């Protein structure tokens, strides 16, 4: 995936390959343009051409899937964002979900006196945990979808992407058009291309 930032001043490239990093000491390492190109042998020449133009700092990052965290509140300490629902980047929702958490937490705390803080924190979790977990799950499913091994499922996926007309076989209205800040969530959706 690639996209321009700062009005076209920079091109941000995200290129994912199976993990070969030793993550025992650090989960990020510096990388060179040659390493980037070498990670995509046999790909379209345009991929190598784009990756070879990397200047300055390039970084290899390990990506990890985390289970849904069942504990968001301990006493009067509440977690939000990646601290309680870190997600893979395959829905582009990490920062958005953290902002939704912050909005709901502020709304709940802003509506109570000091005596009502504990109940406000419980309401915050009840309003956000299911939805954020659903986004985590959808991100994991998209990772599987985009990294299928060569074979029949991959060929089906490629055909679906070639025929893509802006509509998926599964609706994501629960994510894109819902009102997660106010409505209770119901886990009644299916993921695209689920097994």
Backbone as JSON Lines, residues from 0, in Angstrom:
{"i":0,"aa":"X","n":[0.86,-1.16,0.0],"ca":[0.0,0.0,0.0],"c":[0.9,1.22,0.0]}
{"i":1,"aa":"X","n":[0.52,2.22,-0.72],"ca":[1.29,3.46,-0.71],"c":[0.34,4.64,-0.89]}
{"i":2,"aa":"X","n":[0.73,5.76,-0.3],"ca":[-0.07,6.97,-0.41],"c":[0.82,8.17,-0.11]}
{"i":3,"aa":"X","n":[0.43,9.29,-0.68],"ca":[1.18,10.54,-0.48],"c":[0.76,11.19,0.84]}
{"i":4,"aa":"X","n":[1.73,11.84,1.47],"ca":[1.45,12.62,2.67],"c":[2.12,13.97,2.52]}
{"i":5,"aa":"X","n":[1.7,14.92,3.36],"ca":[2.19,16.3,3.29],"c":[2.03,16.89,1.9]}
{"i":6,"aa":"X","n":[0.85,16.71,1.35],"ca":[0.54,17.31,0.05],"c":[1.4,16.78,-1.08]}
{"i":7,"aa":"X","n":[1.84,15.54,-0.98],"ca":[2.65,14.94,-2.04],"c":[4.14,15.07,-1.82]}
{"i":8,"aa":"X","n":[4.52,15.69,-0.72],"ca":[5.95,15.86,-0.43],"c":[6.62,14.51,-0.15]}
{"i":9,"aa":"X","n":[5.88,13.59,0.48],"ca":[6.42,12.28,0.81],"c":[5.48,11.2,0.3]}
{"i":10,"aa":"X","n":[6.05,10.06,-0.02],"ca":[5.28,8.88,-0.36],"c":[5.49,7.89,0.76]}
{"i":11,"aa":"X","n":[4.42,7.53,1.46],"ca":[4.49,6.54,2.52],"c":[4.18,5.18,1.9]}
{"i":12,"aa":"X","n":[5.05,4.2,2.15],"ca":[4.88,2.86,1.61],"c":[4.8,1.88,2.77]}
{"i":13,"aa":"X","n":[3.78,1.03,2.75],"ca":[3.65,-0.03,3.73],"c":[3.71,-1.33,2.93]}
{"i":14,"aa":"X","n":[4.75,-2.12,3.19],"ca":[4.97,-3.37,2.46],"c":[5.13,-4.48,3.5]}
{"i":15,"aa":"X","n":[4.27,-5.48,3.46],"ca":[4.23,-6.5,4.51],"c":[4.7,-7.84,3.95]}
{"i":16,"aa":"X","n":[5.59,-8.48,4.7],"ca":[6.08,-9.82,4.38],"c":[6.07,-10.65,5.66]}
{"i":17,"aa":"X","n":[6.14,-11.97,5.55],"ca":[6.2,-12.79,6.78],"c":[7.37,-12.36,7.66]}
{"i":18,"aa":"X","n":[7.16,-12.44,8.96],"ca":[8.13,-11.96,9.92],"c":[9.39,-12.82,9.95]}
{"i":19,"aa":"X","n":[10.54,-12.16,9.79],"ca":[11.82,-12.83,9.95],"c":[12.65,-12.1,11.0]}
{"i":20,"aa":"X","n":[12.05,-11.15,11.7],"ca":[12.77,-10.39,12.7],"c":[12.92,-11.18,13.99]}
{"i":21,"aa":"X","n":[14.06,-11.0,14.64],"ca":[14.21,-11.49,16.01],"c":[13.65,-10.38,16.89]}
{"i":22,"aa":"X","n":[12.48,-10.61,17.43],"ca":[11.8,-9.55,18.19],"c":[12.07,-9.67,19.69]}
{"i":23,"aa":"X","n":[13.04,-10.48,20.08],"ca":[13.32,-10.62,21.51],"c":[13.95,-9.36,22.08]}
{"i":24,"aa":"X","n":[14.7,-8.6,21.28],"ca":[15.33,-7.39,21.77],"c":[14.6,-6.12,21.38]}
{"i":25,"aa":"X","n":[14.05,-6.09,20.19],"ca":[13.34,-4.91,19.69],"c":[12.39,-5.36,18.59]}
{"i":26,"aa":"X","n":[11.28,-4.68,18.46],"ca":[10.34,-5.05,17.41],"c":[10.38,-4.1,16.22]}
{"i":27,"aa":"X","n":[11.37,-3.19,16.21],"ca":[11.64,-2.38,15.03],"c":[13.14,-2.42,14.76]}
{"i":28,"aa":"X","n":[13.49,-2.4,13.49],"ca":[14.89,-2.37,13.08],"c":[15.03,-1.46,11.87]}
{"i":29,"aa":"X","n":[16.17,-0.8,11.73],"ca":[16.38,0.01,10.53],"c":[16.48,-0.89,9.3]}
{"i":30,"aa":"X","n":[16.14,-0.34,8.15],"ca":[16.19,-1.09,6.9],"c":[16.76,-0.21,5.8]}
{"i":31,"aa":"X","n":[17.28,-0.85,4.76],"ca":[17.79,-0.13,3.6],"c":[16.85,-0.35,2.43]}
{"i":32,"aa":"X","n":[16.99,0.46,1.4],"ca":[16.19,0.29,0.19],"c":[16.48,-1.07,-0.44]}
{"i":33,"aa":"X","n":[17.73,-1.52,-0.41],"ca":[18.07,-2.82,-0.98],"c":[17.35,-3.95,-0.25]}
{"i":34,"aa":"X","n":[17.23,-3.85,1.08],"ca":[16.5,-4.86,1.85],"c":[15.02,-4.87,1.46]}
{"i":35,"aa":"X","n":[14.46,-3.69,1.28],"ca":[13.06,-3.62,0.88],"c":[12.83,-4.32,-0.45]}
{"i":36,"aa":"X","n":[13.68,-4.02,-1.42],"ca":[13.54,-4.63,-2.75],"c":[13.71,-6.14,-2.65]}
{"i":37,"aa":"X","n":[14.71,-6.59,-1.88],"ca":[14.99,-8.03,-1.76],"c":[13.84,-8.79,-1.11]}
{"i":38,"aa":"X","n":[13.0,-8.12,-0.34],"ca":[11.88,-8.79,0.33],"c":[10.73,-9.11,-0.63]}
{"i":39,"aa":"X","n":[10.77,-8.59,-1.86],"ca":[9.67,-8.79,-2.82],"c":[10.19,-9.34,-4.15]}
{"i":40,"aa":"X","n":[10.9,-10.48,-4.12],"ca":[11.39,-11.05,-5.37],"c":[10.24,-11.54,-6.24]}
{"i":41,"aa":"X","n":[10.36,-11.32,-7.54],"ca":[9.35,-11.82,-8.47],"c":[8.11,-10.96,-8.58]}
{"i":42,"aa":"X","n":[8.04,-9.87,-7.85],"ca":[6.88,-8.98,-7.93],"c":[7.0,-8.11,-9.18]}
{"i":43,"aa":"X","n":[5.93,-7.45,-9.51],"ca":[5.9,-6.5,-10.62],"c":[7.08,-5.54,-10.5]}
{"i":44,"aa":"X","n":[7.72,-5.22,-11.61],"ca":[8.89,-4.33,-11.61],"c":[8.6,-2.97,-10.98]}
{"i":45,"aa":"X","n":[7.34,-2.53,-11.05],"ca":[7.01,-1.23,-10.47],"c":[7.15,-1.23,-8.95]}
{"i":46,"aa":"X","n":[6.93,-2.4,-8.31],"ca":[7.11,-2.5,-6.86],"c":[8.58,-2.29,-6.51]}
{"i":47,"aa":"X","n":[9.46,-3.0,-7.19],"ca":[10.9,-2.84,-6.93],"c":[11.36,-1.42,-7.22]}
{"i":48,"aa":"X","n":[10.84,-0.82,-8.31],"ca":[11.23,0.55,-8.65],"c":[10.82,1.53,-7.54]}
{"i":49,"aa":"X","n":[9.62,1.36,-7.03],"ca":[9.15,2.26,-5.97],"c":[9.97,2.05,-4.69]}
{"i":50,"aa":"X","n":[10.17,0.8,-4.28],"ca":[10.88,0.53,-3.05],"c":[12.35,0.95,-3.13]}
{"i":51,"aa":"X","n":[12.94,0.86,-4.3],"ca":[14.36,1.21,-4.46],"c":[14.61,2.7,-4.28]}
{"i":52,"aa":"X","n":[13.57,3.5,-4.36],"ca":[13.72,4.96,-4.23],"c":[13.69,5.44,-2.78]}
{"i":53,"aa":"X","n":[13.57,4.5,-1.84],"ca":[13.51,4.9,-0.42],"c":[14.78,5.67,-0.06]}
{"i":54,"aa":"X","n":[14.59,6.81,0.54],"ca":[15.71,7.63,1.0],"c":[15.57,7.83,2.5]}
{"i":55,"aa":"X","n":[16.68,7.98,3.16],"ca":[16.62,8.25,4.59],"c":[16.19,7.03,5.36]}
{"i":56,"aa":"X","n":[15.42,7.26,6.4],"ca":[15.06,6.19,7.33],"c":[13.94,5.31,6.79]}
{"i":57,"aa":"X","n":[14.23,4.03,6.72],"ca":[13.2,3.02,6.49],"c":[13.27,2.1,7.71]}
{"i":58,"aa":"X","n":[12.14,1.56,8.09],"ca":[12.08,0.76,9.3],"c":[11.32,-0.53,9.06]}
{"i":59,"aa":"X","n":[11.85,-1.61,9.6],"ca":[11.13,-2.88,9.63],"c":[10.42,-2.95,10.97]}
{"i":60,"aa":"X","n":[9.11,-3.19,10.92],"ca":[8.28,-3.29,12.13],"c":[7.68,-4.67,12.19]}
{"i":61,"aa":"X","n":[7.69,-5.27,13.35],"ca":[6.97,-6.53,13.54],"c":[5.52,-6.17,13.89]}
{"i":62,"aa":"X","n":[4.58,-6.88,13.3],"ca":[3.16,-6.7,13.59],"c":[2.68,-7.89,14.41]}
{"i":63,"aa":"X","n":[1.92,-7.61,15.46],"ca":[1.43,-8.66,16.34],"c":[-0.08,-8.57,16.48]}
{"i":64,"aa":"X","n":[-0.73,-9.73,16.47],"ca":[-2.15,-9.79,16.78],"c":[-2.29,-9.95,18.29]}
{"i":65,"aa":"X","n":[-3.18,-9.17,18.88],"ca":[-3.47,-9.31,20.31],"c":[-4.92,-9.72,20.48]}
{"i":66,"aa":"X","n":[-5.14,-10.56,21.44],"ca":[-6.51,-10.98,21.75],"c":[-7.27,-9.78,22.32]}
{"i":67,"aa":"X","n":[-8.57,-9.89,22.36],"ca":[-9.38,-8.85,23.02],"c":[-8.99,-8.81,24.49]}
{"i":68,"aa":"X","n":[-8.73,-7.65,25.0],"ca":[-8.36,-7.51,26.4],"c":[-9.63,-7.41,27.23]}
{"i":69,"aa":"X","n":[-9.83,-8.33,28.18],"ca":[-11.06,-8.3,28.96],"c":[-11.06,-7.24,30.08]}
{"i":70,"aa":"X","n":[-9.91,-6.66,30.39],"ca":[-9.83,-5.7,31.5],"c":[-9.42,-4.33,30.96]}
{"i":71,"aa":"X","n":[-10.34,-3.4,30.98],"ca":[-10.07,-2.03,30.55],"c":[-9.98,-1.09,31.75]}
{"i":72,"aa":"X","n":[-10.53,-1.48,32.87],"ca":[-10.6,-0.61,34.05],"c":[-10.09,-1.38,35.26]}
{"i":73,"aa":"X","n":[-9.26,-0.71,36.07],"ca":[-8.8,-1.26,37.34],"c":[-8.92,-0.12,38.35]}
{"i":74,"aa":"X","n":[-9.91,-0.23,39.21],"ca":[-10.17,0.87,40.13],"c":[-10.61,2.09,39.34]}
{"i":75,"aa":"X","n":[-9.88,3.18,39.49],"ca":[-10.2,4.39,38.73],"c":[-9.19,4.67,37.63]}
{"i":76,"aa":"X","n":[-8.53,3.62,37.18],"ca":[-7.61,3.72,36.05],"c":[-8.28,3.05,34.86]}
{"i":77,"aa":"X","n":[-8.42,3.79,33.77],"ca":[-9.06,3.25,32.57],"c":[-8.07,3.29,31.41]}
{"i":78,"aa":"X","n":[-8.1,2.25,30.61],"ca":[-7.28,2.18,29.41],"c":[-8.1,2.57,28.2]}
{"i":79,"aa":"X","n":[-7.42,3.03,27.16],"ca":[-8.08,3.26,25.89],"c":[-7.09,3.03,24.77]}
{"i":80,"aa":"X","n":[-7.6,2.96,23.55],"ca":[-6.74,2.78,22.38],"c":[-5.96,1.48,22.42]}
{"i":81,"aa":"X","n":[-4.73,1.54,21.9],"ca":[-3.9,0.34,21.81],"c":[-3.64,-0.32,23.15]}
{"i":82,"aa":"X","n":[-3.74,0.43,24.24],"ca":[-3.49,-0.16,25.55],"c":[-4.49,-1.27,25.87]}
{"i":83,"aa":"X","n":[-5.69,-1.22,25.3],"ca":[-6.67,-2.25,25.59],"c":[-7.21,-2.95,24.34]}
{"i":84,"aa":"X","n":[-6.96,-2.41,23.15],"ca":[-7.42,-3.1,21.94],"c":[-6.5,-2.84,20.76]}
{"i":85,"aa":"X","n":[-5.21,-3.15,20.95],"ca":[-4.26,-3.0,19.83],"c":[-4.74,-3.86,18.67]}
{"i":86,"aa":"X","n":[-4.67,-3.3,17.48],"ca":[-5.16,-4.04,16.33],"c":[-4.2,-3.95,15.18]}
{"i":87,"aa":"X","n":[-4.25,-4.94,14.33],"ca":[-3.44,-4.93,13.12],"c":[-3.94,-3.82,12.2]}
{"i":88,"aa":"X","n":[-3.11,-3.34,11.29],"ca":[-3.49,-2.18,10.48],"c":[-4.35,-2.48,9.26]}
{"i":89,"aa":"X","n":[-5.05,-3.6,9.25],"ca":[-5.77,-4.01,8.04],"c":[-7.19,-3.49,7.95]}
{"i":90,"aa":"X","n":[-7.59,-2.59,8.82],"ca":[-8.85,-1.86,8.69],"c":[-8.59,-0.37,8.79]}
{"i":91,"aa":"X","n":[-7.34,0.02,9.02],"ca":[-6.96,1.43,9.17],"c":[-7.83,2.11,10.23]}
{"i":92,"aa":"X","n":[-7.99,1.44,11.37],"ca":[-8.91,1.93,12.39],"c":[-8.29,2.15,13.75]}
{"i":93,"aa":"X","n":[-7.0,1.89,13.93],"ca":[-6.39,1.99,15.26],"c":[-6.58,3.35,15.9]}
{"i":94,"aa":"X","n":[-6.18,4.41,15.21],"ca":[-6.31,5.76,15.77],"c":[-7.78,6.16,15.91]}
{"i":95,"aa":"X","n":[-8.6,5.78,14.95],"ca":[-10.03,6.13,15.03],"c":[-10.68,5.51,16.25]}
{"i":96,"aa":"X","n":[-10.35,4.25,16.51],"ca":[-10.94,3.59,17.67],"c":[-10.48,4.24,18.97]}
{"i":97,"aa":"X","n":[-9.22,4.66,19.03],"ca":[-8.73,5.35,20.23],"c":[-9.46,6.67,20.43]}
{"i":98,"aa":"X","n":[-9.73,7.4,19.34],"ca":[-10.48,8.66,19.46],"c":[-11.91,8.41,19.91]}
{"i":99,"aa":"X","n":[-12.52,7.33,19.4],"ca":[-13.88,7.01,19.85],"c":[-13.87,6.66,21.33]}
{"i":100,"aa":"X","n":[-12.85,5.91,21.78],"ca":[-12.73,5.62,23.21],"c":[-12.67,6.91,24.01]}
{"i":101,"aa":"X","n":[-11.79,7.82,23.57],"ca":[-11.6,9.07,24.31],"c":[-12.89,9.89,24.36]}
{"i":102,"aa":"X","n":[-13.63,9.91,23.26],"ca":[-14.88,10.67,23.22],"c":[-15.91,10.08,24.2]}
{"i":103,"aa":"X","n":[-16.03,8.77,24.2],"ca":[-17.01,8.12,25.1],"c":[-16.57,8.29,26.55]}
{"i":104,"aa":"X","n":[-15.28,8.1,26.83],"ca":[-14.78,8.25,28.19],"c":[-15.02,9.68,28.69]}
{"i":105,"aa":"X","n":[-14.73,10.67,27.85],"ca":[-14.96,12.07,28.24],"c":[-16.44,12.33,28.47]}
{"i":106,"aa":"X","n":[-17.28,11.79,27.62],"ca":[-18.73,11.99,27.77],"c":[-19.22,11.38,29.08]}
{"i":107,"aa":"X","n":[-18.78,10.17,29.36],"ca":[-19.23,9.49,30.59],"c":[-18.72,10.21,31.83]}
{"i":108,"aa":"X","n":[-17.45,10.59,31.85],"ca":[-16.9,11.27,33.02],"c":[-17.43,12.69,33.18]}
{"i":109,"aa":"X","n":[-17.71,13.33,32.05],"ca":[-18.22,14.69,32.1],"c":[-19.63,14.8,32.62]}
{"i":110,"aa":"X","n":[-20.34,13.69,32.67],"ca":[-21.74,13.72,33.08],"c":[-21.96,13.3,34.53]}
{"i":111,"aa":"X","n":[-20.88,13.1,35.28],"ca":[-21.05,12.61,36.66],"c":[-20.3,13.47,37.66]}
{"i":112,"aa":"X","n":[-20.69,13.32,38.9],"ca":[-19.93,13.91,40.0],"c":[-18.86,12.91,40.42]}
{"i":113,"aa":"X","n":[-18.02,13.3,41.33],"ca":[-16.93,12.44,41.8],"c":[-17.43,11.08,42.29]}
{"i":114,"aa":"X","n":[-18.6,11.06,42.88],"ca":[-19.15,9.81,43.42],"c":[-19.57,8.84,42.3]}
{"i":115,"aa":"X","n":[-19.78,9.34,41.11],"ca":[-20.27,8.48,40.03],"c":[-19.18,8.0,39.08]}
{"i":116,"aa":"X","n":[-17.93,8.22,39.42],"ca":[-16.83,7.87,38.51],"c":[-16.79,6.37,38.22]}
{"i":117,"aa":"X","n":[-16.92,5.56,39.25],"ca":[-16.83,4.11,39.04],"c":[-17.89,3.63,38.04]}
{"i":118,"aa":"X","n":[-19.11,4.09,38.21],"ca":[-20.19,3.69,37.3],"c":[-19.94,4.23,35.89]}
{"i":119,"aa":"X","n":[-19.38,5.44,35.78],"ca":[-19.08,6.02,34.48],"c":[-18.04,5.17,33.74]}
{"i":120,"aa":"X","n":[-17.05,4.66,34.46],"ca":[-16.03,3.83,33.84],"c":[-16.62,2.5,33.35]}
{"i":121,"aa":"X","n":[-17.55,1.95,34.11],"ca":[-18.22,0.73,33.68],"c":[-19.03,1.0,32.41]}
{"i":122,"aa":"X","n":[-19.73,2.12,32.37],"ca":[-20.51,2.46,31.16],"c":[-19.59,2.68,29.96]}
{"i":123,"aa":"X","n":[-18.46,3.31,30.17],"ca":[-17.48,3.51,29.08],"c":[-17.1,2.16,28.46]}
{"i":124,"aa":"X","n":[-16.74,1.21,29.3],"ca":[-16.34,-0.11,28.79],"c":[-17.51,-0.78,28.09]}
{"i":125,"aa":"X","n":[-18.7,-0.69,28.68],"ca":[-19.86,-1.35,28.06],"c":[-20.21,-0.73,26.71]}
{"i":126,"aa":"X","n":[-19.92,0.54,26.52],"ca":[-20.21,1.21,25.24],"c":[-19.14,0.95,24.19]}
{"i":127,"aa":"X","n":[-17.93,0.62,24.59],"ca":[-16.83,0.55,23.63],"c":[-16.21,-0.83,23.4]}
{"i":128,"aa":"X","n":[-16.21,-1.7,24.39],"ca":[-15.43,-2.94,24.29],"c":[-15.86,-3.84,23.14]}
{"i":129,"aa":"X","n":[-17.15,-4.04,22.97],"ca":[-17.62,-4.93,21.91],"c":[-17.26,-4.38,20.54]}
{"i":130,"aa":"X","n":[-17.53,-3.11,20.33],"ca":[-17.25,-2.51,19.03],"c":[-15.76,-2.56,18.7]}
{"i":131,"aa":"X","n":[-14.92,-2.16,19.63],"ca":[-13.47,-2.18,19.4],"c":[-13.0,-3.61,19.13]}
{"i":132,"aa":"X","n":[-13.55,-4.58,19.85],"ca":[-13.2,-5.98,19.61],"c":[-13.62,-6.45,18.23]}
{"i":133,"aa":"X","n":[-14.77,-6.0,17.77],"ca":[-15.21,-6.35,16.43],"c":[-14.25,-5.8,15.38]}
{"i":134,"aa":"X","n":[-13.75,-4.59,15.6],"ca":[-12.79,-4.01,14.65],"c":[-11.48,-4.79,14.7]}
{"i":135,"aa":"X","n":[-11.04,-5.18,15.89],"ca":[-9.85,-6.04,16.0],"c":[-10.03,-7.31,15.17]}
{"i":136,"aa":"X","n":[-11.18,-7.96,15.33],"ca":[-11.44,-9.2,14.62],"c":[-11.48,-8.99,13.1]}
{"i":137,"aa":"X","n":[-12.11,-7.9,12.67],"ca":[-12.18,-7.61,11.24],"c":[-10.79,-7.33,10.67]}
{"i":138,"aa":"X","n":[-9.95,-6.67,11.45],"ca":[-8.58,-6.4,11.0],"c":[-7.8,-7.7,10.85]}
{"i":139,"aa":"X","n":[-7.96,-8.61,11.79],"ca":[-7.29,-9.91,11.7],"c":[-7.79,-10.69,10.48]}
{"i":140,"aa":"X","n":[-9.09,-10.67,10.26],"ca":[-9.63,-11.39,9.1],"c":[-9.11,-10.78,7.8]}
{"i":141,"aa":"X","n":[-9.0,-9.45,7.72],"ca":[-8.45,-8.83,6.53],"c":[-6.99,-9.21,6.33]}
{"i":142,"aa":"X","n":[-6.22,-9.35,7.42],"ca":[-4.84,-9.8,7.28],"c":[-4.81,-11.18,6.63]}
{"i":143,"aa":"X","n":[-5.65,-12.07,7.12],"ca":[-5.69,-13.41,6.53],"c":[-6.07,-13.34,5.05]}
{"i":144,"aa":"X","n":[-7.06,-12.52,4.75],"ca":[-7.54,-12.37,3.39],"c":[-6.44,-11.85,2.46]}
{"i":145,"aa":"X","n":[-5.71,-10.85,2.88],"ca":[-4.69,-10.26,2.01],"c":[-3.4,-11.06,1.95]}
{"i":146,"aa":"X","n":[-3.23,-12.04,2.83],"ca":[-2.0,-12.84,2.84],"c":[-2.28,-14.32,2.64]}
{"i":147,"aa":"X","n":[-3.28,-14.64,1.85],"ca":[-3.57,-16.04,1.55],"c":[-2.41,-16.66,0.78]}
{"i":148,"aa":"X","n":[-2.07,-17.92,1.09],"ca":[-1.05,-18.59,0.29],"c":[-1.6,-18.86,-1.11]}
{"i":149,"aa":"X","n":[-0.7,-19.02,-2.08],"ca":[-1.11,-19.33,-3.44],"c":[-1.99,-20.57,-3.42]}
{"i":150,"aa":"X","n":[-3.07,-20.52,-4.19],"ca":[-3.97,-21.67,-4.27],"c":[-5.38,-21.22,-4.6]}
{"i":151,"aa":"X","n":[-6.36,-22.11,-4.45],"ca":[-7.73,-21.8,-4.84],"c":[-8.34,-20.61,-4.11]}
{"i":152,"aa":"X","n":[-8.11,-20.51,-2.79],"ca":[-8.66,-19.36,-2.06],"c":[-8.05,-18.05,-2.54]}
{"i":153,"aa":"X","n":[-6.76,-18.08,-2.78],"ca":[-6.07,-16.88,-3.27],"c":[-6.58,-16.5,-4.66]}
{"i":154,"aa":"X","n":[-6.8,-17.48,-5.51],"ca":[-7.31,-17.19,-6.86],"c":[-8.72,-16.6,-6.78]}
{"i":155,"aa":"X","n":[-9.56,-17.14,-5.9],"ca":[-10.91,-16.6,-5.71],"c":[-10.83,-15.16,-5.21]}
{"i":156,"aa":"X","n":[-9.96,-14.92,-4.24],"ca":[-9.78,-13.57,-3.71],"c":[-9.33,-12.61,-4.81]}
{"i":157,"aa":"X","n":[-8.36,-13.03,-5.61],"ca":[-7.86,-12.17,-6.68],"c":[-8.96,-11.82,-7.67]}
{"i":158,"aa":"X","n":[-9.81,-12.82,-8.0],"ca":[-10.92,-12.55,-8.91],"c":[-11.91,-11.58,-8.29]}
{"i":159,"aa":"X","n":[-12.22,-11.76,-7.02],"ca":[-13.13,-10.84,-6.33],"c":[-12.58,-9.41,-6.35]}
{"i":160,"aa":"X","n":[-11.29,-9.27,-6.14],"ca":[-10.68,-7.94,-6.16],"c":[-10.69,-7.35,-7.57]}
{"i":161,"aa":"X","n":[-10.46,-8.18,-8.59],"ca":[-10.53,-7.68,-9.98],"c":[-11.92,-7.19,-10.32]}
{"i":162,"aa":"X","n":[-12.94,-7.91,-9.82],"ca":[-14.33,-7.57,-10.11],"c":[-14.91,-6.53,-9.16]}
{"i":163,"aa":"X","n":[-14.12,-6.08,-8.19],"ca":[-14.61,-5.19,-7.14],"c":[-15.2,-3.92,-7.73]}
{"i":164,"aa":"X","n":[-16.42,-3.61,-7.34],"ca":[-17.09,-2.42,-7.85],"c":[-17.47,-1.46,-6.72]}
{"i":165,"aa":"X","n":[-16.76,-1.57,-5.62],"ca":[-17.07,-0.72,-4.48],"c":[-17.99,-1.37,-3.48]}
{"i":166,"aa":"X","n":[-18.49,-2.56,-3.8],"ca":[-19.38,-3.29,-2.9],"c":[-18.73,-4.61,-2.52]}
{"i":167,"aa":"X","n":[-18.72,-4.9,-1.26],"ca":[-18.19,-6.17,-0.77],"c":[-19.32,-7.17,-0.66]}
{"i":168,"aa":"X","n":[-18.96,-8.47,-0.55],"ca":[-20.02,-9.47,-0.34],"c":[-20.62,-9.32,1.05]}
{"i":169,"aa":"X","n":[-19.95,-8.61,1.93],"ca":[-20.42,-8.41,3.3],"c":[-20.45,-6.92,3.59]}
{"i":170,"aa":"X","n":[-21.49,-6.49,4.26],"ca":[-21.63,-5.08,4.6],"c":[-20.74,-4.7,5.77]}
{"i":171,"aa":"X","n":[-20.09,-3.56,5.65],"ca":[-19.34,-2.99,6.77],"c":[-20.07,-1.77,7.32]}
{"i":172,"aa":"X","n":[-21.37,-1.7,7.12],"ca":[-22.14,-0.57,7.66],"c":[-21.95,-0.43,9.16]}
{"i":173,"aa":"X","n":[-21.8,-1.54,9.86],"ca":[-21.61,-1.49,11.31],"c":[-20.37,-0.68,11.67]}
{"i":174,"aa":"X","n":[-19.4,-0.61,10.77],"ca":[-18.17,0.13,11.04],"c":[-18.22,1.53,10.45]}
{"i":175,"aa":"X","n":[-18.58,1.64,9.19],"ca":[-18.47,2.92,8.49],"c":[-19.67,3.83,8.67]}
{"i":176,"aa":"X","n":[-20.86,3.28,8.84],"ca":[-22.04,4.13,8.88],"c":[-22.81,4.05,10.19]}
{"i":177,"aa":"X","n":[-22.32,3.3,11.13],"ca":[-23.01,3.15,12.4],"c":[-22.77,4.34,13.31]}
{"i":178,"aa":"X","n":[-23.28,4.25,14.5],"ca":[-23.06,5.3,15.5],"c":[-22.45,4.65,16.73]}
{"i":179,"aa":"X","n":[-21.17,4.27,16.66],"ca":[-20.56,3.51,17.76],"c":[-20.46,4.28,19.05]}
{"i":180,"aa":"X","n":[-20.62,5.59,19.02],"ca":[-20.52,6.35,20.26],"c":[-21.8,6.29,21.08]}
{"i":181,"aa":"X","n":[-22.9,5.92,20.44],"ca":[-24.17,5.97,21.14],"c":[-24.95,4.66,21.16]}
{"i":182,"aa":"X","n":[-24.82,3.86,20.13],"ca":[-25.63,2.65,20.04],"c":[-24.9,1.45,20.61]}
{"i":183,"aa":"X","n":[-25.63,0.56,21.3],"ca":[-24.99,-0.67,21.75],"c":[-24.61,-1.51,20.55]}
{"i":184,"aa":"X","n":[-23.52,-2.23,20.66],"ca":[-23.06,-3.07,19.57],"c":[-23.66,-4.45,19.66]}
{"i":185,"aa":"X","n":[-23.89,-5.04,18.52],"ca":[-24.35,-6.41,18.45],"c":[-23.42,-7.13,17.49]}
{"i":186,"aa":"X","n":[-22.82,-8.23,17.93],"ca":[-21.91,-8.95,17.06],"c":[-22.69,-9.88,16.16]}
{"i":187,"aa":"X","n":[-23.32,-9.31,15.15],"ca":[-24.15,-10.12,14.27],"c":[-23.71,-10.0,12.83]}
{"i":188,"aa":"X","n":[-22.52,-9.47,12.61],"ca":[-22.05,-9.34,11.24],"c":[-21.12,-10.49,10.91]}
{"i":189,"aa":"X","n":[-20.85,-10.65,9.64],"ca":[-19.88,-11.64,9.19],"c":[-18.74,-10.9,8.52]}
{"i":190,"aa":"X","n":[-17.59,-11.5,8.5],"ca":[-16.44,-10.85,7.88],"c":[-16.38,-11.23,6.41]}
{"i":191,"aa":"X","n":[-15.81,-10.34,5.59],"ca":[-15.7,-10.67,4.18],"c":[-14.77,-11.86,3.98]}
{"i":192,"aa":"X","n":[-15.17,-12.76,3.14],"ca":[-14.34,-13.87,2.74],"c":[-13.97,-14.75,3.94]}
{"i":193,"aa":"X","n":[-14.86,-14.84,4.9],"ca":[-14.59,-15.67,6.09],"c":[-14.52,-17.13,5.68]}
{"i":194,"aa":"X","n":[-13.73,-17.87,6.42],"ca":[-13.56,-19.3,6.11],"c":[-14.69,-20.11,6.69]}
